[in-house]
Amino acid sequence: MSVKVIQVGLGGWGMNWAHTILPQVKAVDVVGFVDANPEVLKRAQETLGLAEQKCFPSLDAAIAGVEAEGVLAVLPTAGHKSVSEAALKAGKHVLVEKPFTSTLEEAQELIALAKQANRVLMVSQNYRYQAAVRMVADLVHNGIYGRPLSALIDFRQNWKVTGHRYHDIPGPLLLDMAIHHFDLMRMIFGENVQRVACRSWNTPDSPFRDHAAAHALLALESGLMVSYSGSWVSRGTPTTWTGEWAIECEEGELVWWARGREGAVADKVMLRRPDGTTKDLALEPMALVDRAGTLNAFADAVRGKPPRYFTSGEDNIHSLATSFACMRSGAQDGTWVSLSETLP
């Protein structure tokens, strides 16, 4: 039986979810759609061919109008807390887009509420559902090439090329984008960040209100050091959306990237040995990738079988805290910030 879900949010991103992701995931049946803007709701009905009785102006109306087990929250971050809270209080499971919430205090409140209600609270960290990501995480966790010693992550995109238009959101790089990379880092190394030192800036022609470029040094709990460089205003050759990674292990360096414009085809994992020789590692294809993989994992969790590398709210707050710590360090001219200072 499929999991019945209500989708909240039918803006540009919500429409993308409804049009491209939902049809891929047979484990989920979306029985209701919500948007507070009547014009947006009407446009969605016409574009997607939605039945009028499946469309609602509020989550409360949808919950009263249809039988559903879960809520998919794909509206702007500022609305994540209120929608997730209302859903959990109504006894619904929740899958919420990243960033999880606008503050760590909000995230903790939702985590506590989900525990109290005994409901699944999942954050959509869709980059975890890529073939290269899964392979690298398994290789590192299983110590196939020895212990990891250090890592470099490089993300380069230019907002003009990608059409990125969210220039006024808080932390366009460190909160909205780099949280993907920080979350993958935690997944791959299986540990949280202990402290960070970060410098962030804007180029003179940047349209972003907050800083759109940054360099950060992240110290994990084991002492492993990760160097991160990211930019929305890069003039260099763009990376894929996961960025380009180089993980040095005792027996060689894992070089990889994923989520290119061609999807899973662009995934690549290569082993570079100390003598300079390289070897491409064969990837195992995934049936559902990216957000489709996230949505399918949510259905599994609702059915009591959360998959490996599952992004519960309780886990994801550590990725969110890493972004906030980097933003705080950047505002303090690059001084070290402990994650204990960020988590409430």
Buried (B, 14 or more C-beta within 10 A) or exposed (E): EBBBBBBBBBBEBBBEBBEEBBEBBEBBBBBBBBBBEEEBBBBBBEEBEBEEEBBBEBBEEBBEBBEBBBBBBBBBBEBBBEBBBBBBEBEBBBBBBBBBBBEBEBBBBBBBBBEEBEBBBBBBBBBBBBBBBBBBBBBBBEEBBEEBEEBBBBBBBBBEEEEBEEBEBBBBBBBBBBBBBBBBBBBBBBBBBBBBBBBBEBBEEBBBEBBBBBBBBBBBEEEBEBBBBBBBBBEEEBBBBBBBBBBBBEEBBBBBBBBBEEEBEBBBBBBBEEEEEEEEBEBEEBEBBBBBBBBBBBBBBBBEEBEEBBBBBBBBBBBBBBBBBBBBBBEEEBEBBBBEEBBE
